[in-house]
Every structure is written in structure tokens, then in C-alpha cells.
Amino acid sequence: MQRTRYLTGGRGLGRLLGLLLTLVTMIGVTSTAAFGAPAPEGPLPIRLPVAAASPADTVAAMQPSWNLGNTFDAIPDVTSWGNDVPTKSLFDALKAQGYRSVRIPVTWTDHQSATAPYVIDAAWMTSVKKAVDLALNDGLYVVINVHHDSWQWIADMPTNHDGVLARFKATWTQIAATFRNHPQKLLFEGNNEPQFNNTTEAQGIQYNAELNSAFRTVVRQSGGNNATRLLFLPTLGCTPSQERMDPLAAQLKSMNDPNLAATVHYYGYYPFSVNIAGGTRFDATSQQDMTDAFTRIRTLFVTQGIPTYLGEYGLLGYPDSNHPSRVEQGEALKYYEMLGHSARTAGATTALWDAGSWNYFNRTSSSGATPAWAPRSGPAGPPARAPRPRTGSTWRRPAPSPPRPSP
């Protein structure tokens, strides 16, 4: 997922974003009443463990989560899409706001040889490692992945099967070797929003399963803490549809590896989420789409013993400090509250997609130490009642660099 970054607005807008992010963070910590979303019978127990002892506990302890978007995933470099190199003050501020984990999307393509042995540039690996260590040193869980590579070259697998598979394995071999002795609070995600050119649904699912298997094998064989590190495996496109979730659930069970979890994304019903075709209200159709998505997450994954990480969520037309609101504030708040309740009831941990200072967290104020949405009072940790970060479908706003195709 990518969104372009613009300069932030004035103090009034900052306060508005502050209210929204306070709501989002709150939803992440405990459930709230929702709009039109009756809880399924027998809701899952709410667990907020101090020390995670199982994959399910680890995923629960990561709530709420936040994406360092348009940064290490930017093309071709960290600052190419308007964000600065992350600093300790940024992670300090995130922790102070109550976030417990950070997803750091990473695009490796422009920092890796395109031919065998597909060597990753040492300076790039070092910069990724520095950001990971800063977040870990703040006590945060951290997720790293292979991000826009999914459409840059992995999507060519149907016509270059062996070459893509070799490069994918080489990429993860180097990542795994670099982080093999890192603590278990570091987690790996195999591939962001997997997609494949000119394939049928069945073929795409098969290619995704092959990459998931290769990812797990490479990481496990690297030894050290990677032998038991928690790994996130995606559905095709990270889409939470039954047609794509059922095959992943079956694959996870067949691997007989207790340290695996699923990841999907959710941005909502597109006419509302992206504000197209006159979709300005969080109406009954949008609410039903959300209810159905989280019911599937609960039924097909969580109740089957598969921990689930909603690796991206948010509204794609709000907030945006550089434009008039494309979604009315009240409708946006309804969306976030219901999403928080739905994810909490489903038992999924959620990661807010944040593209930069123009979006949610102001990374430029006071060197990134003071988010635009910081609450003016209350505890530094998670509030008692809280909305947590969520996601939906996979949409990308074109960035200043080569535009990313829609799935």
C-alpha cells in the first residue's frame, strides 16, 4: 500500500487528526460498541498478555500496530516519497501513544542485483537493521517484509518461474541471515499483497502457496532464533475473501509448524473507502461489507487456531491534511469505531497504514517526536477504551515514483 505525502496543515487540523488517532489507538486496546455489527455468539476472550508464550499470545500482544509507510518501501529510496529516515524519537513517540508494534515495509528491488546471486546492498541492509533495532530497543514488536517487490518482479513468476523463485529464496536467505540472532519480538512477513501477471485465480493461489512454502523453509533452515520465529503468511493479494483464505488455512495446517500466522488487509467497501462513485457515507452496504470480512477472519482463521494480523487498514480518502475532506468526519469516525469493534470481536490484531506526516502521525514535528494527533491529556499508555488500527482491500494512490498498479 502506498500514498503520496504532502505538507501538513495548521493547528486546527492537527487537533482534528489528534482526535481521530486517539480514537484509532483506543480501539486497538479494547472493544467498543459498534454501528450495526452484532457480536457473533461466543466472542473470543480478550487477551493482553504481559509475556507472550504462544503465537496467539504474541499476535495479541502486538495490538495496536502501526505501519511505517512510504519509507523503506518507497521507490527507489527511503526519502523518495517525502518521508525522512526514521529516528529514535519517532519510535519513542509511537510507544508513548500506546502502540505496541510497528510494521516496517521494505522494498529490496533497487538495492539488490537483478541477476544471480541477487546480492542485497550491504548499506541498505544496514539501514533496515538500524530501524529495526531502534524499534526493538523501545520494546516494540517489529514486522519486516518483502513489499513492492511483489509487483515489481515477483509478479513475473508465471513467465519466469525458476528465476523469480531463485531470487525470492536468495532475498529471504540474506534477510534471515542478517536477523537470525535477533529477539523473537522481530517477526517476518513473506510477501506483501502477492499478485501474479496473467493468471487465473487458481494459478495465483498455487504460486502464492509455493512462495509461502519457500519462505518458511528458507527462514527455518537459517537457524538461530529463526528456527522458531513467528512468520506471517499472506493470502493471495492479502485479500480476506473465503476463496483466498481457505487455501491458506489448509496450507498453514499442513505445514505442522506452530509458529505461523496469517496476514490479510482490509480497507473497506471501496465506493466509501476510496470515495468513488458518490460513496460518501458509511452506510448499510459499507457496514455489511465490514461485518462479512471480519466474520470470515474469525470463522476461517481465528477460531481454527490461526492467529491473524491485519497488516494494513484505513480509509483511503481520509484524513489528508492537504485536501478538503473527501469523507465526512462523522462518517469516518463511524467506520473506525465499527472496525475496531469488529476486529476485536474477531480476535485479529490490526496495523494502521500511515503514509506520512500528511496522513496520521506527524513525523516532522519536533523531529518526529510529537505526532499531530497526540492527546492533550490522559495516560501515555493505551487508554481504557480504544479503537485499534485496521485494514481492507488493496488500493494504492500513485506515488511520485513509478505508479503502482491496482490489484
C-alpha positions, 0 to 999 in steps of 0.5 A, spaced: 500 500 500 502 506 498 500 514 498 503 520 496 505 525 502 504 532 502 505 538 507 501 538 513 496 543 515 495 548 521 493 547 528 486 546 527 487 540 523 492 537 527 487 537 533 482 534 528 487 528 526 489 528 534 482 526 535 481 521 530 488 517 532 486 517 539 480 514 537 484 509 532 489 507 538 483 506 543 480 501 539 486 497 538 486 496 546 479 494 547 472 493 544 467 498 543 460 498 541 459 498 534 454 501 528 450 495 526 455 489 527 452 484 532 457 480 536 457 473 533 455 468 539 461 466 543 466 472 542 473 470 543 476 472 550 480 478 550 487 477 551 493 482 553 498 478 555 504 481 559 509 475 556 507 472 550 508 464 550 504 462 544 503 465 537 496 467 539 499 470 545 504 474 541 499 476 535 495 479 541 500 482 544 502 486 538 495 490 538 495 496 536 500 496 530 502 501 526 505 501 519 511 505 517 509 507 510 512 510 504 519 509 507 523 503 506 518 501 501 518 507 497 521 507 490 527 507 489 529 510 496 527 511 503 526 519 502 523 518 495 516 519 497 517 525 502 518 521 508 525 522 512 529 516 515 526 514 521 529 516 528 529 514 535 524 519 537 519 517 532 519 510 535 519 513 542 513 517 540 509 511 537 510 507 544 508 513 548 501 513 544 500 506 546 502 502 540 505 496 541 508 494 534 510 497 528 510 494 521 516 496 517 515 495 509 521 494 505 522 494 498 529 490 496 528 491 488 533 497 487 538 495 492 539 488 490 542 485 483 537 483 478 541 477 476 544 471 480 546 471 486 541 477 487 546 480 492 542 485 497 546 492 498 550 491 504 548 499 506 541 498 505 541 492 509 544 496 514 539 501 514 533 496 515 537 493 521 538 500 524 530 501 524 529 495 526 533 495 532 531 502 534 524 499 534 526 493 538 530 497 543 523 501 545 520 494 546 516 494 540 514 488 536 517 489 529 514 486 522 519 486 516 517 484 509 518 483 502 513 489 499 513 492 492 517 487 490 511 483 489 509 487 483 515 489 481 518 482 479 515 477 483 509 478 479 513 475 473 513 468 476 508 465 471 513 467 465 519 466 469 518 461 474 525 458 476 528 465 476 523 469 480 523 463 485 531 463 485 531 470 487 525 470 492 529 464 496 536 468 495 532 475 498 529 471 504 536 467 505 540 474 506 534 477 510 534 471 515 541 471 515 542 478 517 536 477 523 537 470 525 540 472 532 535 477 533 529 477 539 523 473 537 519 480 538 522 481 530 517 477 526 517 476 518 512 477 513 513 473 506 510 477 501 506 483 501 499 483 497 502 477 492 499 478 485 501 474 479 501 477 471 496 473 467 493 468 471 487 465 473 485 465 480 487 458 481 494 459 478 495 465 483 493 461 489 498 455 487 504 460 486 502 464 492 502 457 496 509 455 493 512 462 495 509 461 502 512 454 502 519 457 500 519 462 505 518 458 511 523 453 509 528 458 507 527 462 514 527 455 518 533 452 515 537 459 517 537 457 524 538 461 530 532 464 533 529 463 526 528 456 527 522 458 531 520 465 529 513 467 528 512 468 520 506 471 517 503 468 511 499 472 506 493 470 502 493 471 495 493 479 494 492 479 502 485 479 500 480 476 506 475 473 501 473 465 503 476 463 496 483 466 498 483 464 505 481 457 505 487 455 501 491 458 506 488 455 512 489 448 509 496 450 507 498 453 514 495 446 517 499 442 513 505 445 514 505 442 522 509 448 524 506 452 530 509 458 529 505 461 523 500 466 522 496 469 517 496 476 514 490 479 510 488 487 509 482 490 509 480 497 507 473 497 506 467 497 501 471 501 496 465 506 493 466 509 501 473 507 502 476 510 496 470 515 495 468 513 488 462 513 485 458 518 490 460 513 496 460 518 501 457 515 507 458 509 511 452 506 510 448 499 510 452 496 504 459 499 507 457 496 514 455 489 511 461 489 507 465 490 514 461 485 518 462 479 512 470 480 512 471 480 519 466 474 520 470 470 515 477 472 519 474 469 525 470 463 522 476 461 517 482 463 521 481 465 528 477 460 531 481 454 527 487 456 531 490 461 526 492 467 529 491 473 524 494 480 523 491 485 519 497 488 516 494 494 513 487 498 514 484 505 513 480 509 509 483 511 503 480 518 502 481 520 509 484 524 513 489 528 508 491 534 511 492 537 504 485 536 501 478 538 503 475 532 506 473 527 501 469 523 507 465 526 512 468 526 519 462 523 522 462 518 517 469 516 518 469 516 525 463 511 524 467 506 520 473 506 525 469 505 531 465 499 527 472 496 525 475 496 531 469 493 534 469 488 529 476 486 529 476 485 536 470 481 536 474 477 531 480 476 535 485 479 529 490 484 531 490 490 526 496 495 523 494 502 521 497 504 514 500 511 515 503 514 509 506 520 512 506 526 516 500 528 511 496 522 513 496 520 521 502 521 525 506 527 524 513 525 523 516 532 522 514 535 528 519 536 533 523 531 529 518 526 529 517 526 536 510 529 537 505 526 532 499 531 530 494 527 533 497 526 540 492 527 546 492 533 550 491 529 556 490 522 559 495 516 560 501 515 555 499 508 555 493 505 551 487 508 554 481 504 557 477 504 551 480 504 544 479 503 537 485 499 534 488 500 527 485 496 521 485 494 514 481 492 507 482 491 500 488 493 496 488 500 493 494 504 492 494 512 490 500 513 485 506 515 488 511 520 485 515 514 483 513 509 478 505 508 479 503 502 482 498 498 479 491 496 482 490 489 484 
